[in-house]
């Protein structure tokens, strides 16, 4: 049975990391154009008022305005990279 211990542990960590990845890391309600992830394209949404940026543990940032998704920043991390991020700081 010991031959499967590493595979079982790896799968357990992956499932935990996938659950962790979907949880918000930070929420920013603002009307700033100086966020570190801001692009020229995304600044146009700020002309219509404030936005809510939700940063997730998986690397994505979703921008909402009036409760609707208007822009997504970043790239979602998955697989081994996600497990490493989870082990490094998510537990």
N, C-alpha and C positions, 0 to 999 in steps of 0.2 A: 504494500500500500504506500510505502514511503516514496516510491518512484513517481507518484502523482502529486506529492505535496507542493512542489514548486508551481505546477500548472494550476492547481486549485488556489493557491495563494495569489498568483498572478491574476486569475479571473476575479477573485474577491476584490483585489485592489482596483481592477478595471471597473467593476460595477460600482464601487464606492466613489471612484473618481468621476464616473459619468453622472452620478447623482449630484456630486459636489459641483460639477461644471455648470449645471443649469441654475445654480443659486447666484443671486446678485452679490457682487463684491463691494460695489459702491453705487450710490444714486446721487446724481447731481442735477439740481433744478437751477437753471441759470439762463442768462441772455448774453453770455460772454462769447467773444470770437477768438479767444486766446487759449482755448483748451489744447493740450498737447497733441491730441488726435484730430484736431479740426483741419478741414481742407477748404479750399476756395469754394468748391461745390456745396459743401455742407453749411457754409456761412449764410447761404440764402434763406435757410429756414428761420434764422434769427431775425430777419426783417419782419416777420409776422408775429413777433413776441417771444416769450420765453419757451424753453424746451426742457425736457427731462431726459437725461442720459443715464441709462442703466448699464453699468459695467459688470459683466459676468465673469466667473472664474475660468471659463473656457477661452477667454481672450476677446470675445465679442463685446461691442458697445452698441446698444440699440438706442436710437434717438426717437423720442416720442414728442408729438406736439398735439395738444388737445386730445390726448388719449389714443392717437393713431401713430403707428410706426411710419416714420418719414425717411430714416436713413440708418444704415448699419456700418460700423467701422470695424476694422481688424479682420483677422482670420481665426476661425475656430480651430483650437488644437484638439487632437484626437489621439487615440491609441497610446503608444509608449510615451509620447511627449506629454500627454494628459496625465498619465500615471506618474511620471516624474514630477510634474508641477504639483500634483496632489500630495505626493509623499514629501516633497520639499516644504510645502507650506499649508496644505489644505487639511491636514488631520488635526 
